[in-house]
Amino acid sequence: AGHSSGGQIVQRHAIFSRVPPRPQPFAVRHVAANPSSYAYFGPERWRGGRLALPDAAARVRCPDYDSWHWGLASRLPPFAASTPG
């Protein structure tokens, strides 16, 4: 579990770590509480109460919106790029 910047670390660990599937002698659960940002798994963002692609004007204003650390499309850190699977 992690709160604030610790929540960011927990979410990134959950994305890039390789925790084996159950059954294991213990369960692993990631709890990210109130991070300042979440990494999205796709290019969609919350807009009007649903996930949707940003319009063309928004993508021009912010061409890196889907880059690390808000998205996974580009500029991944070295530890993420070397994560198998």
N, CA, C and O atoms as a GROMACS GRO file, in nm:
protein
  340
    1ALA      N    1   0.084  -0.118   0.000
    1ALA     CA    2   0.000   0.000   0.000
    1ALA      C    3   0.088   0.124   0.000
    1ALA      O    4   0.199   0.123   0.055
    2GLY      N    5   0.038   0.229  -0.062
    2GLY     CA    6   0.112   0.354  -0.064
    2GLY      C    7   0.018   0.470  -0.081
    2GLY      O    8  -0.085   0.459  -0.148
    3HIS      N    9   0.052   0.582  -0.021
    3HIS     CA   10  -0.028   0.704  -0.028
    3HIS      C   11   0.054   0.814  -0.095
    3HIS      O   12   0.174   0.826  -0.069
    4SER      N   13  -0.009   0.894  -0.180
    4SER     CA   14   0.053   1.006  -0.248
    4SER      C   15   0.166   0.956  -0.339
    4SER      O   16   0.140   0.875  -0.428
    5SER      N   17   0.289   1.001  -0.318
    5SER     CA   18   0.397   0.952  -0.405
    5SER      C   19   0.419   0.802  -0.386
    5SER      O   20   0.461   0.733  -0.479
    6GLY      N   21   0.391   0.753  -0.265
    6GLY     CA   22   0.398   0.609  -0.243
    6GLY      C   23   0.293   0.534  -0.325
    6GLY      O   24   0.316   0.421  -0.367
    7GLY      N   25   0.178   0.599  -0.347
    7GLY     CA   26   0.074   0.541  -0.432
    7GLY      C   27   0.120   0.529  -0.576
    7GLY      O   28   0.087   0.433  -0.645
    8GLN      N   29   0.197   0.629  -0.622
    8GLN     CA   30   0.254   0.621  -0.757
    8GLN      C   31   0.349   0.502  -0.768
    8GLN      O   32   0.344   0.426  -0.864
    9ILE      N   33   0.433   0.487  -0.668
    9ILE     CA   34   0.529   0.375  -0.670
    9ILE      C   35   0.455   0.242  -0.670
    9ILE      O   36   0.491   0.151  -0.744
   10VAL      N   37   0.352   0.232  -0.588
   10VAL     CA   38   0.275   0.106  -0.582
   10VAL      C   39   0.211   0.077  -0.717
   10VAL      O   40   0.217  -0.037  -0.764
   11GLN      N   41   0.150   0.177  -0.781
   11GLN     CA   42   0.086   0.151  -0.911
   11GLN      C   43   0.190   0.111  -1.015
   11GLN      O   44   0.167   0.017  -1.092
   12ARG      N   45   0.301   0.180  -1.018
   12ARG     CA   46   0.406   0.144  -1.116
   12ARG      C   47   0.462   0.004  -1.088
   12ARG      O   48   0.491  -0.070  -1.182
   13HIS      N   49   0.476  -0.031  -0.961
   13HIS     CA   50   0.521  -0.166  -0.928
   13HIS      C   51   0.419  -0.269  -0.976
   13HIS      O   52   0.456  -0.373  -1.030
   14ALA      N   53   0.291  -0.241  -0.956
   14ALA     CA   54   0.187  -0.333  -0.999
   14ALA      C   55   0.189  -0.350  -1.151
   14ALA      O   56   0.163  -0.460  -1.202
   15ILE      N   57   0.219  -0.244  -1.224
   15ILE     CA   58   0.222  -0.252  -1.370
   15ILE      C   59   0.340  -0.335  -1.418
   15ILE      O   60   0.325  -0.419  -1.507
   16PHE      N   61   0.458  -0.312  -1.362
   16PHE     CA   62   0.580  -0.367  -1.420
   16PHE      C   63   0.641  -0.486  -1.348
   16PHE      O   64   0.734  -0.547  -1.400
   17SER      N   65   0.592  -0.520  -1.232
   17SER     CA   66   0.650  -0.636  -1.163
   17SER      C   67   0.588  -0.764  -1.216
   17SER      O   68   0.482  -0.762  -1.278
   18ARG      N   69   0.654  -0.871  -1.191
   18ARG     CA   70   0.603  -1.001  -1.235
   18ARG      C   71   0.570  -1.083  -1.112
   18ARG      O   72   0.648  -1.169  -1.070
   19VAL      N   73   0.456  -1.057  -1.054
   19VAL     CA   74   0.409  -1.134  -0.939
   19VAL      C   75   0.344  -1.260  -0.995
   19VAL      O   76   0.253  -1.251  -1.077
   20PRO      N   77   0.390  -1.378  -0.952
   20PRO     CA   78   0.333  -1.501  -1.008
   20PRO      C   79   0.185  -1.515  -0.972
   20PRO      O   80   0.143  -1.470  -0.865
   21PRO      N   81   0.107  -1.576  -1.060
   21PRO     CA   82  -0.034  -1.597  -1.029
   21PRO      C   83  -0.050  -1.694  -0.913
   21PRO      O   84   0.041  -1.771  -0.881
   22ARG      N   85  -0.164  -1.688  -0.852
   22ARG     CA   86  -0.192  -1.781  -0.741
   22ARG      C   87  -0.195  -1.922  -0.794
   22ARG      O   88  -0.210  -1.935  -0.915
   23PRO      N   89  -0.183  -2.025  -0.721
   23PRO     CA   90  -0.168  -2.028  -0.576
   23PRO      C   91  -0.022  -2.009  -0.534
   23PRO      O   92   0.069  -2.068  -0.591
   24GLN      N   93  -0.004  -1.929  -0.436
   24GLN     CA   94   0.125  -1.903  -0.373
   24GLN      C   95   0.105  -1.916  -0.223
   24GLN      O   96  -0.009  -1.919  -0.176
   25PRO      N   97   0.211  -1.923  -0.148
   25PRO     CA   98   0.193  -1.930  -0.003
   25PRO      C   99   0.138  -1.801   0.056
   25PRO      O  100   0.102  -1.796   0.174
   26PHE      N  101   0.132  -1.695  -0.025
   26PHE     CA  102   0.080  -1.567   0.022
   26PHE      C  103   0.016  -1.494  -0.096
   26PHE      O  104   0.051  -1.520  -0.211
   27ALA      N  105  -0.075  -1.405  -0.068
   27ALA     CA  106  -0.140  -1.325  -0.172
   27ALA      C  107  -0.072  -1.189  -0.181
   27ALA      O  108  -0.029  -1.134  -0.079
   28VAL      N  109  -0.063  -1.136  -0.301
   28VAL     CA  110  -0.007  -1.003  -0.322
   28VAL      C  111  -0.119  -0.914  -0.373
   28VAL      O  112  -0.186  -0.947  -0.471
   29ARG      N  113  -0.138  -0.802  -0.308
   29ARG     CA  114  -0.239  -0.705  -0.349
   29ARG      C  115  -0.176  -0.567  -0.346
   29ARG      O  116  -0.113  -0.530  -0.247
   30HIS      N  117  -0.192  -0.492  -0.453
   30HIS     CA  118  -0.140  -0.356  -0.461
   30HIS      C  119  -0.252  -0.257  -0.433
   30HIS      O  120  -0.359  -0.266  -0.493
   31VAL      N  121  -0.228  -0.164  -0.342
   31VAL     CA  122  -0.327  -0.061  -0.309
   31VAL      C  123  -0.260   0.075  -0.326
   31VAL      O  124  -0.175   0.114  -0.246
   32ALA      N  125  -0.299   0.146  -0.431
   32ALA     CA  126  -0.245   0.280  -0.458
   32ALA      C  127  -0.347   0.383  -0.411
   32ALA      O  128  -0.456   0.392  -0.467
   33ALA      N  129  -0.313   0.459  -0.309
   33ALA     CA  130  -0.406   0.556  -0.252
   33ALA      C  131  -0.363   0.698  -0.284
   33ALA      O  132  -0.254   0.741  -0.247
   34ASN      N  133  -0.449   0.771  -0.353
   34ASN     CA  134  -0.432   0.914  -0.380
   34ASN      C  135  -0.300   0.953  -0.444
   34ASN      O  136  -0.239   1.050  -0.400
   35PRO      N  137  -0.253   0.881  -0.547
   35PRO     CA  138  -0.131   0.929  -0.613
   35PRO      C  139  -0.161   1.057  -0.690
   35PRO      O  140  -0.276   1.083  -0.727
   36SER      N  141  -0.060   1.137  -0.714
   36SER     CA  142  -0.083   1.261  -0.789
   36SER      C  143  -0.111   1.232  -0.936
   36SER      O  144  -0.167   1.317  -1.006
   37SER      N  145  -0.074   1.113  -0.984
   37SER     CA  146  -0.108   1.073  -1.121
   37SER      C  147  -0.116   0.921  -1.128
   37SER      O  148  -0.051   0.850  -1.051
   38TYR      N  149  -0.196   0.874  -1.220
   38TYR     CA  150  -0.203   0.732  -1.252
   38TYR      C  151  -0.150   0.714  -1.393
   38TYR      O  152  -0.170   0.800  -1.478
   39ALA      N  153  -0.084   0.602  -1.419
   39ALA     CA  154  -0.045   0.568  -1.555
   39ALA      C  155  -0.164   0.496  -1.619
   39ALA      O  156  -0.210   0.394  -1.568
   40TYR      N  157  -0.213   0.550  -1.730
   40TYR     CA  158  -0.322   0.487  -1.804
   40TYR      C  159  -0.267   0.375  -1.890
   40TYR      O  160  -0.154   0.382  -1.936
   41PHE      N  161  -0.348   0.271  -1.912
   41PHE     CA  162  -0.304   0.156  -1.991
   41PHE      C  163  -0.329   0.175  -2.140
   41PHE      O  164  -0.276   0.099  -2.221
   42GLY      N  165  -0.406   0.272  -2.178
   42GLY     CA  166  -0.435   0.300  -2.318
   42GLY      C  167  -0.442   0.450  -2.342
   42GLY      O  168  -0.422   0.528  -2.248
   43PRO      N  169  -0.471   0.493  -2.465
   43PRO     CA  170  -0.471   0.635  -2.497
   43PRO      C  171  -0.597   0.710  -2.452
   43PRO      O  172  -0.601   0.832  -2.459
   44GLU      N  173  -0.699   0.638  -2.408
   44GLU     CA  174  -0.822   0.703  -2.365
   44GLU      C  175  -0.802   0.772  -2.230
   44GLU      O  176  -0.723   0.728  -2.147
   45ARG      N  177  -0.878   0.882  -2.211
   45ARG     CA  178  -0.877   0.955  -2.085
   45ARG      C  179  -1.021   0.983  -2.045
   45ARG      O  180  -1.111   0.983  -2.128
   46TRP      N  181  -1.040   1.008  -1.915
   46TRP     CA  182  -1.174   1.038  -1.867
   46TRP      C  183  -1.218   1.174  -1.921
   46TRP      O  184  -1.147   1.274  -1.909
   47ARG      N  185  -1.336   1.174  -1.981
   47ARG     CA  186  -1.391   1.296  -2.038
   47ARG      C  187  -1.544   1.284  -2.038
   47ARG      O  188  -1.599   1.194  -2.101
   48GLY      N  189  -1.609   1.373  -1.969
   48GLY     CA  190  -1.754   1.369  -1.965
   48GLY      C  191  -1.810   1.243  -1.901
   48GLY      O  192  -1.916   1.194  -1.940
   49GLY      N  193  -1.737   1.189  -1.802
   49GLY     CA  194  -1.785   1.071  -1.731
   49GLY      C  195  -1.758   0.939  -1.800
   49GLY      O  196  -1.809   0.836  -1.757
   50ARG      N  197  -1.678   0.939  -1.907
   50ARG     CA  198  -1.644   0.813  -1.975
   50ARG      C  199  -1.503   0.822  -2.033
   50ARG      O  200  -1.447   0.931  -2.047
   51LEU      N  201  -1.447   0.708  -2.064
   51LEU     CA  202  -1.316   0.705  -2.128
   51LEU      C  203  -1.333   0.732  -2.277
   51LEU      O  204  -1.416   0.669  -2.343
   52ALA      N  205  -1.254   0.825  -2.329
   52ALA     CA  206  -1.258   0.858  -2.471
   52ALA      C  207  -1.122   0.909  -2.515
   52ALA      O  208  -1.043   0.958  -2.434
   53LEU      N  209  -1.095   0.898  -2.644
   53LEU     CA  210  -0.972   0.955  -2.698
   53LEU      C  211  -0.981   1.106  -2.693
   53LEU      O  212  -1.086   1.163  -2.722
   54PRO      N  213  -0.872   1.173  -2.658
   54PRO     CA  214  -0.872   1.320  -2.664
   54PRO      C  215  -0.895   1.365  -2.809
   54PRO      O  216  -0.852   1.297  -2.903
   55ASP      N  217  -0.961   1.477  -2.827
   55ASP     CA  218  -0.983   1.526  -2.962
   55ASP      C  219  -0.850   1.572  -3.022
   55ASP      O  220  -0.750   1.585  -2.952
   56ALA      N  221  -0.852   1.598  -3.153
   56ALA     CA  222  -0.729   1.633  -3.225
   56ALA      C  223  -0.664   1.759  -3.168
   56ALA      O  224  -0.542   1.765  -3.156
   57ALA      N  225  -0.744   1.858  -3.132
   57ALA     CA  226  -0.688   1.983  -3.078
   57ALA      C  227  -0.616   1.957  -2.946
   57ALA      O  228  -0.509   2.014  -2.922
   58ALA      N  229  -0.672   1.873  -2.862
   58ALA     CA  230  -0.608   1.841  -2.734
   58ALA      C  231  -0.476   1.767  -2.757
   58ALA      O  232  -0.378   1.792  -2.687
   59ARG      N  233  -0.473   1.677  -2.855
   59ARG     CA  234  -0.349   1.604  -2.883
   59ARG      C  235  -0.242   1.696  -2.939
   59ARG      O  236  -0.123   1.674  -2.914
   60VAL      N  237  -0.281   1.800  -3.014
   60VAL     CA  238  -0.184   1.897  -3.065
   60VAL      C  239  -0.129   1.980  -2.950
   60VAL      O  240  -0.009   2.005  -2.944
   61ARG      N  241  -0.216   2.023  -2.858
   61ARG     CA  242  -0.172   2.103  -2.743
   61ARG      C  243  -0.081   2.024  -2.649
   61ARG      O  244   0.007   2.081  -2.586
   62CYS      N  245  -0.103   1.895  -2.642
   62CYS     CA  246  -0.026   1.811  -2.549
   62CYS      C  247   0.013   1.680  -2.620
   62CYS      O  248  -0.046   1.576  -2.593
   63PRO      N  249   0.111   1.686  -2.709
   63PRO     CA  250   0.146   1.568  -2.788
   63PRO      C  251   0.201   1.452  -2.705
   63PRO      O  252   0.200   1.338  -2.750
   64ASP      N  253   0.249   1.480  -2.585
   64ASP     CA  254   0.305   1.374  -2.501
   64ASP      C  255   0.207   1.323  -2.397
   64ASP      O  256   0.248   1.262  -2.298
   65TYR      N  257   0.077   1.347  -2.416
   65TYR     CA  258  -0.020   1.311  -2.314
   65TYR      C  259  -0.018   1.161  -2.282
   65TYR      O  260  -0.053   1.122  -2.170
   66ASP      N  261   0.022   1.079  -2.378
   66ASP     CA  262   0.021   0.935  -2.354
   66ASP      C  263   0.161   0.880  -2.330
   66ASP      O  264   0.183   0.760  -2.339
   67SER      N  265   0.255   0.968  -2.301
   67SER     CA  266   0.392   0.926  -2.270
   67SER      C  267   0.406   0.905  -2.120
   67SER      O  268   0.323   0.950  -2.042
   68TRP      N  269   0.511   0.836  -2.082
   68TRP     CA  270   0.537   0.813  -1.941
   68TRP      C  271   0.548   0.945  -1.868
   68TRP      O  272   0.621   1.031  -1.917
   69HIS      N  273   0.489   0.969  -1.764
   69HIS     CA  274   0.438   0.884  -1.661
   69HIS      C  275   0.286   0.883  -1.652
   69HIS      O  276   0.230   0.832  -1.555
   70TRP      N  277   0.220   0.938  -1.752
   70TRP     CA  278   0.074   0.932  -1.756
   70TRP      C  279   0.023   0.822  -1.850
   70TRP      O  280  -0.093   0.782  -1.841
   71GLY      N  281   0.107   0.776  -1.937
   71GLY     CA  282   0.069   0.672  -2.032
   71GLY      C  283   0.186   0.579  -2.058
   71GLY      O  284   0.295   0.599  -2.005
   72LEU      N  285   0.162   0.479  -2.139
   72LEU     CA  286   0.265   0.377  -2.164
   72LEU      C  287   0.313   0.377  -2.309
   72LEU      O  288   0.384   0.285  -2.350
   73ALA      N  289   0.276   0.480  -2.388
   73ALA     CA  290   0.308   0.479  -2.530
   73ALA      C  291   0.455   0.504  -2.560
   73ALA      O  292   0.508   0.451  -2.658
   74SER      N  293   0.522   0.584  -2.478
   74SER     CA  294   0.663   0.615  -2.508
   74SER      C  295   0.733   0.667  -2.384
   74SER      O  296   0.670   0.695  -2.282
   75ARG      N  297   0.864   0.679  -2.395
   75ARG     CA  298   0.952   0.730  -2.289
   75ARG      C  299   0.944   0.650  -2.160
   75ARG      O  300   0.953   0.706  -2.051
   76LEU      N  301   0.927   0.519  -2.173
   76LEU     CA  302   0.926   0.436  -2.053
   76LEU      C  303   1.063   0.437  -1.988
   76LEU      O  304   1.164   0.443  -2.058
   77PRO      N  305   1.069   0.432  -1.855
   77PRO     CA  306   1.198   0.427  -1.788
   77PRO      C  307   1.267   0.293  -1.815
   77PRO      O  308   1.202   0.196  -1.851
   78PRO      N  309   1.399   0.289  -1.797
   78PRO     CA  310   1.473   0.166  -1.828
   78PRO      C  311   1.420   0.042  -1.756
   78PRO      O  312   1.417  -0.065  -1.815
   79PHE      N  313   1.379   0.055  -1.630
   79PHE     CA  314   1.331  -0.064  -1.559
   79PHE      C  315   1.203  -0.118  -1.623
   79PHE      O  316   1.177  -0.238  -1.617
   80ALA      N  317   1.123  -0.032  -1.683
   80ALA     CA  318   0.999  -0.077  -1.747
   80ALA      C  319   1.028  -0.142  -1.881
   80ALA      O  320   0.967  -0.243  -1.917
   81ALA      N  321   1.120  -0.085  -1.954
   81ALA     CA  322   1.153  -0.138  -2.086
   81ALA      C  323   1.216  -0.276  -2.076
   81ALA      O  324   1.207  -0.355  -2.169
   82SER      N  325   1.281  -0.306  -1.964
   82SER     CA  326   1.348  -0.436  -1.950
   82SER      C  327   1.261  -0.538  -1.879
   82SER      O  328   1.306  -0.650  -1.854
   83THR      N  329   1.136  -0.502  -1.845
   83THR     CA  330   1.047  -0.597  -1.778
   83THR      C  331   1.000  -0.702  -1.877
   83THR      O  332   0.937  -0.667  -1.977
   84PRO      N  333   1.027  -0.829  -1.852
   84PRO     CA  334   0.982  -0.932  -1.946
   84PRO      C  335   0.831  -0.947  -1.943
   84PRO      O  336   0.767  -0.925  -1.841
   85GLY      N  337   0.776  -0.985  -2.057
   85GLY     CA  338   0.634  -1.016  -2.066
   85GLY      C  339   0.551  -0.896  -2.067
   85GLY      O  340   0.429  -0.905  -2.075
   0.00000   0.00000   0.00000
